[in-house]
Amino acid sequence: YLKWIDYKTDKKHLIGALFRDKEKGKYYFKLSKSHVEKALKENAISEIILPFSDYDRIYESDEIFAIFKIRLPKLEKYSEEELDELLKDLDMKEYDDFEYLRKTKGMLETDNFVVEEEK
């Protein structure tokens, strides 16, 4: 799930869900209309931060969406040893975008988005 952390309250607001169909090699994203509308009503988020605009659409792509891609390491910049160390640190046998996001939560210093499983 993609969530926004309100910097004033540290409350997490659900924005939407990312899915992957490994067999088809497709990525899907769907905004959570009820959660986003509630966060907008509470002034916890602004529409300007939303990565997508259509609540009724399931977005589909052959590549991971840009909002998530910027949260992934640029593997071409890693040596084989550095990549092995990264995988070891994350307890991963091989690199996988979804697993990487799950383990690191995809946090950046430039925004308040976080990627995490729903509990």
Buried (B, 14 or more C-beta within 10 A) or exposed (E): BBBBBBEEEEEBBBBBBBEBEEEEEEBBBBBBEEBBEBBBEEEBBEEEEBBBEEBEEEBEEEEBBEBBEEBBBEEEEBEEEEBEEBBEEEEBEEBBBBBBBBEBEBBEEEEBBBBBEEE
